[in-house]
Amino acid sequence: MANRRPKYLNLLRIRLPLPGVVSLLHRISGALLFVAIPLFLAVFRLTLDSPAGFETVRQGLESPLAKLVLIGLLWGYSHHFFAGLRFLAMDMQLGLELGASRRNSLLVMVLSSAFTVLIGAALW
């Protein structure tokens, strides 16, 4: 019997289905949010230290680069939130069939993108 297993695994050539992409992005967004916690705490502390610190943060957040970072973090939060709801529903045995799983994954992508665009446009 021939062994049909691959001899190597090239991660760049694997095409994940949409539920796999949502799962991978859920992990990435969670890691992104975890790494951003010290940044949020440092900025929050700076705003509470003095009025000059608050003004420094306010002026810094007006730059386009800071706005792009905030929009990226907003996407991370919204994707992690909606994907988390999807995984919670799956834990309750809802949407486990292939078709439902694909629809739920598409819904997560659409909702997180729409939320990011709507709130991001208001921030910009």
Sequence and secondary structure as in RCSB ss.txt:
>XXXX:A:sequence
MANRRPKYLNLLRIRLPLPGVVSLLHRISGALLFVAIPLFLAVFRLTLDSPAGFETVRQGLESPLAKLVLIGLLW
GYSHHFFAGLRFLAMDMQLGLELGASRRNSLLVMVLSSAFTVLIGAALW
>XXXX:A:secstr
    S SS  TTT    HHHHHHHHHHHHHHHHHHHHHHHHHHHHHHHH HHHHHHHHHHTTSHHHHHHHHHHHH
HHHHHHHHHHHHHHHHTT S SHHHHHHHHHHHHHHHHHHHHHHHHHH 
